[in-house]
Amino acid sequence: MELQPFHSDIIIEPFRIRSVEPIRFTTMDERRQLLEKAGYNPFLLKAKDVLIDLLTDSGTGAMSSAQWAGMIASDESYAGSSSFYKLESAVQEITGFKHLIPTHQGRAAENILFTTIAKDGDVIPSNTHFDTTRAHVEHAGAEARDLVIDEGRQPRSLYPFKGNMNLDKLEQTIQEVGADRIPVIMITVTNNSGGGQPVSMENIKEVSNIARTHNIPFFIDACRFAENAWFIKSREEGYADKTPLEIAQEMFSYADGCTMSAKKDGMANIGGFLALNSDEWASQCRNLEILTEGFPTYGGMAGYDMEAVATGLYEALDEDYLRYRIRSIAYLGDKLTEAGVPIVQPTGGHAVYLDAAEILPHISSRQYPAWSFNNTLYLLGGVRGVEIGTVMFGMQPNGTEQPAAMELVRLAFPRRMYTQSHVDYLAEVIISAYEQREMLGGYEIVSAPQVLRHFSAKLKPID
Ligand code: F0G
């Protein structure tokens, strides 16, 4: 008898925990009072009253000991800080882009880019613009146009790259508005607003070809570039033997620049950047950066933030980390699917999206089913997600309310924060809420501002 190699299908957390943060248990009675006091709006809860916080994966993750070590050894010089050059070399190795413009977070990079390159009457196509991207495009007077493939809008479709751009619609848009009115074509990887779904390398290449044929620059919203690289590695032919870094490098090689929120795949709590090849645009963007963010070798970041991001970008590309990351999201998705809970399929890179319209058909959009289900998760288990439905998207610029296209609850996972037992617990909470769905009622808005009302609206349950 010879000793057989051990094999396990269990994907364990590829780290050990050396610093811990207690989480606080509350009773259901306490949570009922806390939620009422918060105007039934989870954004207005205190974080200490939340047991498992899945509001966002942005800036909420755990940093590594290597990141913290870099923070202590940072260079806080106003000009020419060595922490800037470390970040610049990381960004250049991964993206290949010539110029790095650091910013305090992703939306600041969007502001600088679109203020510089877009104007009244322009159109900026993307698979799906994230809210802040859309807001900055519109702020510059341009139109943000979403051209994701049809499968990207079908929660049940199992298509492996539901974040892909519809190439026919892209060509049509260019014919219709003319290349001179399209300052840039964007693609968001992964497609956050469309369920965290990936974009294939083939699609990125084809969008790039179309952009180059028409002489239009092509930029990537790269917030979750490493997660996208992992999906390409595991789903697209020809990439299984490539490293996530090689795949990321190829993705960026087809583009002329990117905007980045380092709060996602930069594995940091704050930070972002704009990276691009054009000397002319870079010089214009730097002028605006000095005005709004800071001197070009720190932008909106402290030296220690740049250190954290420079190290974090590589940690996000680590294969063991990515395998665990994507698997832990799919693990929750599988448990929910087995229990019959409808979710957006297949699970994306950073979040599970529950389909509240399907779960609560007896609650009309005007009574906010996703809001109701999300609040139920808090009441039952101290879990906080976010409604992506009619409260978030229903208010029109003319003051009327329209039902949103989908009623989703997004449960976004902070990076390297929760373990498998947290996820097991989470599944139980969601399944319990699902089993009691017929008892759940809708909500009405008591007070809300005109814009971005989900952040501060007060609601109450309808009897
Ligand atoms: N682009 C995408 C695809 C995003 O998901 C975000 C942020 C941004 C840009 C803006 O970056 O927050 O650093 O200014 N998404 C967060 C979320 C807020 O919860 O999905 P930022």
Residues whose N, C-alpha, C, O or C-beta is under 5 A from the ligand:
A	BS01	F0G	L55 T56 D57 S58 Q105 G106 R107 F130 T132 T188 T190 N192 D221 C223 S261 K263 G271
